[in-house]
Amino acid sequence: MSETEQQPESTGTLADLRNLVQGTALGGGADGAAAAPVREPKRDEFGRSYATGRRKDAVARVWVKPGKGGMEINGKPLARYFARPVLRMLINQPFLVADRYQQFDVFATVAGGGLSGQAGALRHGISRALTNYEPELRPILKKAGFLTRDPRVVERKKYGRAKARRSFQFSKR
């Protein structure tokens, strides 16, 4: 019973845990090398954060700044560029998970791939830009899987094959 009472006391907050580690021989002293790095916001002179998102062959360059929730992709509004509601829902997921819906304006340029790949690249870029603007959102977005680049790409065509794996039609005669 006494072990369960002592555990919350000794590591109640991250600061207590950091002090506990630095006080032991494993901590190595006051330099804090064993502690997790403290991330600082990355913003330009206009108060924006930039990130690049990728998915399949699509690449999205994303700028995020505080605003009323407007999105402009390649000079067009979100609803006009991505007509399918499913793609718009996919793009808004990072804001919904981070509880920042309609608090940021997004400016993005997207190139390559199709609309589905571009929407995935935009979601990845928005997630990374949000973590650059507010580093404390990183654990939430990472747990949701939005910071991981989807590695699946189209397999290349091989010689002697009709496509990547499909053989030419066999003719017995």
C-alpha positions in Angstrom: 0.0 0.0 0.0 2.8 2.4 0.8 4.4 1.9 -2.7 1.3 3.1 -4.4 1.1 6.2 -2.2 4.8 7.1 -2.9 4.7 6.8 -6.7 2.4 9.8 -7.4 4.3 11.9 -4.9 7.8 11.3 -6.4 6.8 11.8 -10.1 3.8 14.1 -10.0 4.8 16.4 -12.8 7.3 16.5 -15.6 9.4 19.0 -13.6 9.5 16.7 -10.6 10.6 13.8 -12.9 13.3 16.0 -14.4 14.6 17.0 -11.0 14.5 13.4 -9.9 16.6 12.3 -12.9 19.1 15.2 -12.6 19.6 14.4 -8.9 20.6 10.8 -9.5 23.9 9.5 -11.1 22.0 8.8 -14.3 21.1 12.5 -14.8 24.7 13.6 -15.2 24.3 17.0 -13.4 22.8 20.3 -14.3 23.2 20.2 -18.0 20.0 18.3 -18.5 21.2 16.0 -21.3 19.0 13.2 -20.1 15.9 15.4 -20.2 13.7 15.6 -23.2 14.4 18.7 -25.4 12.2 21.7 -24.9 10.8 22.6 -28.3 10.4 26.3 -29.2 7.8 27.7 -31.7 9.2 28.3 -35.2 7.6 31.4 -36.7 8.6 33.9 -39.4 8.4 37.7 -39.2 4.7 37.6 -40.2 3.8 35.2 -37.4 3.4 32.2 -39.7 4.7 28.7 -39.3 5.8 26.7 -42.4 6.0 23.0 -43.0 6.1 20.6 -45.9 3.7 17.6 -46.2 4.1 14.6 -48.5 1.9 11.7 -49.6 2.4 9.4 -52.6 3.7 11.8 -55.3 2.1 14.9 -53.8 4.0 17.6 -52.0 2.2 20.4 -50.0 3.9 23.6 -48.8 1.8 24.9 -45.9 1.8 28.1 -44.0 -0.3 28.4 -40.8 -1.1 31.6 -38.9 -3.8 32.6 -36.4 -7.0 33.6 -38.0 -10.7 32.8 -38.6 -10.3 29.4 -40.2 -9.8 30.3 -43.9 -8.0 27.9 -46.2 -6.5 28.8 -49.5 -5.0 26.1 -51.7 -3.2 27.1 -54.9 -5.0 30.5 -54.8 -8.5 28.8 -54.5 -10.7 28.3 -51.4 -10.8 24.9 -49.9 -14.3 24.0 -51.0 -13.5 24.8 -54.6 -10.2 23.0 -54.8 -11.3 19.9 -52.9 -14.9 19.3 -54.0 -15.3 16.0 -52.2 -16.5 16.3 -48.6 -14.4 13.3 -47.6 -11.2 15.1 -48.6 -12.2 18.3 -46.8 -12.9 16.2 -43.7 -9.4 14.6 -44.0 -7.8 18.0 -44.2 -9.6 19.4 -41.1 -8.7 16.4 -38.9 -5.6 17.9 -37.4 -7.5 21.0 -36.2 -10.3 18.9 -34.8 -8.0 16.6 -32.9 -5.9 19.5 -31.5 -9.1 21.4 -30.7 -8.1 24.3 -32.8 -10.9 24.3 -35.4 -11.3 27.7 -37.2 -8.5 29.3 -35.2 -5.9 29.2 -37.9 -5.7 30.4 -41.5 -4.0 28.1 -43.9 -2.2 29.0 -47.1 -0.9 26.1 -49.2 0.6 25.2 -52.5 0.1 21.6 -53.6 1.7 19.9 -56.5 2.0 16.4 -57.9 -0.2 13.3 -57.6 -4.0 13.2 -57.6 -6.5 14.9 -55.3 -6.5 12.1 -52.7 -2.7 12.2 -52.4 -2.7 16.0 -52.3 -5.3 16.0 -49.5 -3.1 13.5 -47.5 0.0 15.7 -48.1 -2.0 18.8 -47.0 -3.1 17.0 -43.8 0.6 16.0 -43.1 1.8 19.6 -43.8 -0.9 21.2 -41.6 0.0 18.8 -38.7 3.7 19.6 -39.0 3.0 23.4 -39.3 0.8 23.2 -36.2 3.6 21.5 -34.2 6.0 24.3 -35.4 3.5 26.9 -34.2 2.5 25.2 -30.9 5.0 22.5 -29.9 2.8 21.4 -27.1 0.4 19.9 -29.7 3.0 17.4 -30.9 2.0 14.5 -28.6 -1.7 14.8 -29.5 -1.0 14.9 -33.3 1.6 12.2 -33.0 -0.7 9.9 -31.2 -3.4 10.4 -33.9 -0.8 9.5 -36.5 -0.8 12.8 -38.4 2.9 13.4 -38.1 3.9 10.1 -39.8 4.5 10.3 -43.5 2.7 7.5 -45.2 5.5 5.6 -47.0 3.3 3.8 -49.6 4.1 4.8 -53.1 3.3 3.3 -56.5 5.6 0.4 -57.4 7.7 1.0 -60.5 7.2 -0.9 -63.7 9.6 -3.7 -64.4 11.0 -4.8 -67.8 9.4 -7.9 -69.3 6.1 -7.1 -67.5 3.0 -5.4 -68.6 2.8 -3.3 -65.3 4.7 -3.6 -62.0 3.8 -7.2 -61.4 1.3 -8.2 -64.1 2.7 -10.4 -66.9 1.8 -10.2 -70.5 -1.1 -12.4 -71.6 0.1 -16.0 -72.2 -0.6 -17.5 -75.6 -0.3 -21.3 -76.0 -0.4 -21.1 -79.8 
